[in-house]
Amino acid sequence: MDITNAEAWQPQILAFCCRHCAYAAADLAGGLRLTYPPAIKIIEVPCTGRVDMLHILRSFEDGADGVIVAG
């Protein structure tokens, strides 16, 4: 990988966010017109306790560079 591609590369992050906590915070940030990198994809879950290890491993198999479980 050359220098120009390294500078343009952004990691793809998948965030599993609890409906009542982290997702509500992300929704409020959107309402306030705050921005976050487009490389972060948010998935709303009923509770972070419902996120199974297989969901995380499958995310990596499907190309995610990082996974966040936020409650």
Backbone as a printed PyTorch tensor [residue, N CA C, xyz], in Angstrom:
tensor([[[  0.8530,  -1.1770,   0.0000],
         [  0.0000,   0.0000,   0.0000],
         [  0.8940,   1.2330,   0.0000]],

        [[  0.6400,   2.1390,  -0.9230],
         [  1.4590,   3.3530,  -0.9580],
         [  0.9070,   4.4000,   0.0090]],

        [[  1.6410,   5.4840,   0.1440],
         [  1.3110,   6.5200,   1.1230],
         [ -0.0600,   7.1330,   0.8460]],

        [[ -0.4080,   7.4000,  -0.4040],
         [ -1.6770,   8.0600,  -0.7120],
         [ -2.8590,   7.1810,  -0.3380]],

        [[ -2.7650,   5.8740,  -0.5500],
         [ -3.8510,   4.9800,  -0.1580],
         [ -3.9400,   4.8410,   1.3510]],

        [[ -2.8100,   4.8630,   2.0300],
         [ -2.8100,   4.7540,   3.4900],
         [ -3.4950,   5.9510,   4.1240]],

        [[ -3.3080,   7.1210,   3.5610],
         [ -3.9380,   8.3260,   4.1140],
         [ -5.4300,   8.3510,   3.8350]],

        [[ -5.8850,   7.7710,   2.7480],
         [ -7.3000,   7.7760,   2.3880],
         [ -8.0710,   6.6540,   3.0680]],

        [[ -7.3770,   5.6280,   3.5660],
         [ -8.0450,   4.4850,   4.1650],
         [ -8.7140,   4.8530,   5.4780]],

        [[ -9.9630,   4.4080,   5.6480],
         [-10.6740,   4.5860,   6.9050],
         [-11.1730,   3.2220,   7.3550]],

        [[-10.9940,   2.8980,   8.6210],
         [-11.4880,   1.6060,   9.0980],
         [-13.0130,   1.5890,   9.1090]],

        [[-13.5860,   0.4590,   8.7670],
         [-15.0370,   0.2800,   8.7990],
         [-15.4130,  -0.2480,  10.1820]],

        [[-16.1830,   0.5280,  10.9180],
         [-16.5530,   0.1960,  12.2880],
         [-18.0420,  -0.0910,  12.3430]],

        [[-18.4040,  -1.1890,  12.9920],
         [-19.8000,  -1.5610,  13.1900],
         [-20.1230,  -1.3800,  14.6620]],

        [[-21.1590,  -0.6210,  14.9730],
         [-21.5230,  -0.3370,  16.3610],
         [-22.8800,  -0.9420,  16.6730]],

        [[-22.9090,  -1.8740,  17.6290],
         [-24.1630,  -2.4090,  18.1490],
         [-24.5440,  -1.5240,  19.3250]],

        [[-25.6410,  -0.7730,  19.1970],
         [-26.0160,   0.2180,  20.2100],
         [-27.3460,  -0.1380,  20.8560]],

        [[-27.3750,  -0.0960,  22.1790],
         [-28.5900,  -0.3400,  22.9460],
         [-29.6330,   0.7280,  22.5980]],

        [[-30.8500,   0.2960,  22.3950],
         [-31.9450,   1.1940,  22.0050],
         [-32.1460,   2.3310,  23.0070]],

        [[-31.9930,   2.0380,  24.2790],
         [-32.3310,   3.0200,  25.3110],
         [-31.1570,   3.8980,  25.7290]],

        [[-29.9560,   3.5030,  25.4070],
         [-28.7780,   4.2560,  25.8690],
         [-27.9900,   4.8390,  24.6980]],

        [[-27.1190,   4.0220,  24.1140],
         [-26.2020,   4.5110,  23.0920],
         [-26.9220,   4.9360,  21.8150]],

        [[-27.9420,   4.1850,  21.3930],
         [-28.6580,   4.5730,  20.1820],
         [-29.4160,   5.8740,  20.4060]],

        [[-29.9820,   6.0340,  21.5900],
         [-30.6720,   7.2900,  21.9070],
         [-29.6970,   8.4640,  21.8660]],

        [[-28.4740,   8.2490,  22.3320],
         [-27.4470,   9.3000,  22.2890],
         [-27.0600,   9.6220,  20.8470]],

        [[-26.9170,   8.5870,  20.0120],
         [-26.5860,   8.8180,  18.6020],
         [-27.7260,   9.5440,  17.8940]],

        [[-28.9530,   9.2020,  18.2410],
         [-30.1100,   9.8740,  17.6520],
         [-30.1570,  11.3440,  18.0770]],

        [[-29.8650,  11.6080,  19.3200],
         [-29.8230,  12.9910,  19.8040],
         [-28.7170,  13.7720,  19.1030]],

        [[-27.5610,  13.1380,  18.9030],
         [-26.4680,  13.8050,  18.1900],
         [-26.8960,  14.1500,  16.7710]],

        [[-27.6350,  13.2580,  16.1230],
         [-28.1460,  13.5460,  14.7830],
         [-29.1280,  14.7080,  14.8000]],

        [[-29.9600,  14.7570,  15.8360],
         [-30.9050,  15.8540,  15.9680],
         [-30.2250,  17.1940,  16.1790]],

        [[-29.0590,  17.1560,  16.7890],
         [-28.2890,  18.3780,  17.0150],
         [-27.3610,  18.7020,  15.8460]],

        [[-27.4630,  17.9040,  14.7910],
         [-26.6620,  18.0660,  13.5760],
         [-25.1630,  17.8720,  13.8110]],

        [[-24.8240,  17.0540,  14.8010],
         [-23.4270,  16.6850,  15.0060],
         [-23.0950,  15.5740,  14.0120]],

        [[-21.8600,  15.5000,  13.5870],
         [-21.4980,  14.4900,  12.6060],
         [-20.4900,  13.5120,  13.1830]],

        [[-20.4660,  12.3300,  12.5980],
         [-19.4590,  11.3330,  12.9130],
         [-19.0360,  10.7090,  11.5970]],

        [[-17.9080,  10.0300,  11.5620],
         [-17.4010,   9.5080,  10.2910],
         [-18.3880,   8.5560,   9.6160]],

        [[-18.5150,   8.6390,   8.3130],
         [-19.4400,   7.7490,   7.5930],
         [-18.9900,   6.2920,   7.6180]],

        [[-17.7810,   6.0190,   8.0630],
         [-17.2910,   4.6450,   8.1430],
         [-17.8790,   3.9020,   9.3410]],

        [[-18.5970,   4.6060,  10.2180],
         [-19.2280,   3.9720,  11.3770],
         [-20.6700,   3.6500,  11.0310]],

        [[-21.0070,   2.3790,  11.1150],
         [-22.3720,   1.9150,  10.8420],
         [-23.0070,   1.5290,  12.1750]],

        [[-24.1880,   2.0570,  12.4570],
         [-24.8580,   1.8090,  13.7330],
         [-26.0010,   0.8240,  13.5320]],

        [[-26.0320,  -0.1880,  14.4010],
         [-27.1260,  -1.1550,  14.4160],
         [-27.8090,  -1.0420,  15.7710]],

        [[-29.1080,  -0.7700,  15.7530],
         [-29.8730,  -0.6560,  16.9890],
         [-30.2620,  -2.0610,  17.4660]],

        [[-29.9760,  -2.3460,  18.7280],
         [-30.3610,  -3.6240,  19.3320],
         [-31.2000,  -3.3310,  20.5720]],

        [[-32.1040,  -4.2650,  20.9510],
         [-32.9450,  -4.0190,  22.1260],
         [-32.1330,  -3.8470,  23.4140]],

        [[-31.0330,  -4.5840,  23.5120],
         [-30.1650,  -4.5260,  24.6880],
         [-28.8130,  -5.0840,  24.2770]],

        [[-27.7340,  -4.5430,  24.8130],
         [-26.4160,  -5.0490,  24.4410],
         [-26.2180,  -6.4810,  24.9200]],

        [[-26.9880,  -6.9110,  25.9040],
         [-26.9190,  -8.2900,  26.3570],
         [-27.4010,  -9.2730,  25.3060]],

        [[-28.1240,  -8.7770,  24.2980],
         [-28.6150,  -9.6350,  23.2200],
         [-27.6000,  -9.8390,  22.1170]],

        [[-26.4890,  -9.0970,  22.1500],
         [-25.4510,  -9.2480,  21.1320],
         [-24.6340, -10.4890,  21.4750]],

        [[-24.6320, -11.4440,  20.5700],
         [-23.9200, -12.6990,  20.7760],
         [-22.5230, -12.5970,  20.1650]],

        [[-21.6100, -13.4010,  20.6580],
         [-20.2600, -13.4190,  20.1160],
         [-20.2730, -13.7570,  18.6260]],

        [[-21.2270, -14.5640,  18.1940],
         [-21.3210, -14.9070,  16.7750],
         [-21.6390, -13.6860,  15.9120]],

        [[-22.4210, -12.7300,  16.4510],
         [-22.6880, -11.4860,  15.7210],
         [-21.3910, -10.7120,  15.4930]],

        [[-20.5650, -10.6800,  16.5100],
         [-19.3000,  -9.9490,  16.4230],
         [-18.3510, -10.6330,  15.4370]],

        [[-18.2300, -11.9490,  15.5470],
         [-17.3530, -12.6830,  14.6400],
         [-17.8310, -12.5810,  13.1980]],

        [[-19.1380, -12.6380,  12.9990],
         [-19.6890, -12.5150,  11.6450],
         [-19.4090, -11.1330,  11.0620]],

        [[-19.4160, -10.1090,  11.9140],
         [-19.0950,  -8.7490,  11.4580],
         [-17.6900,  -8.6900,  10.8840]],

        [[-16.7470,  -9.3440,  11.5670],
         [-15.3740,  -9.3800,  11.0690],
         [-15.2780, -10.1930,   9.7840]],

        [[-16.0240, -11.2900,   9.7080],
         [-16.0360, -12.0940,   8.4860],
         [-16.5630, -11.2940,   7.3020]],

        [[-17.5280, -10.4210,   7.5620],
         [-18.1480,  -9.6240,   6.4970],
         [-17.3640,  -8.3610,   6.1670]],

        [[-16.1960,  -8.1640,   6.8100],
         [-15.3300,  -7.0670,   6.4090],
         [-15.1710,  -5.9200,   7.3710]],

        [[-15.7880,  -5.9780,   8.5460],
         [-15.6170,  -4.8970,   9.5160],
         [-14.1890,  -4.9100,  10.0570]],

        [[-13.6310,  -3.7280,  10.2500],
         [-12.2970,  -3.6130,  10.8360],
         [-12.3640,  -3.5230,  12.3510]],

        [[-13.5150,  -3.1130,  12.8760],
         [-13.6970,  -3.0020,  14.3100],
         [-15.1590,  -3.0950,  14.6640]],

        [[-15.4320,  -3.5100,  15.8950],
         [-16.8090,  -3.6430,  16.3840],
         [-16.8890,  -2.9770,  17.7420]],

        [[-17.9630,  -2.2120,  17.9360],
         [-18.2260,  -1.5640,  19.2300],
         [-19.5600,  -2.0960,  19.7280]],

        [[-19.6000,  -2.4910,  20.9920],
         [-20.8710,  -2.8440,  21.6480],
         [-21.0700,  -1.7920,  22.7120]],

        [[-22.0520,  -0.9050,  22.5020],
         [-22.2590,   0.2390,  23.3980],
         [-23.6360,   0.1760,  24.0270]],

        [[-23.6550,   0.3140,  25.3380],
         [-24.9220,   0.2460,  26.0560],
         [-25.1780,   1.4740,  26.8630]]])
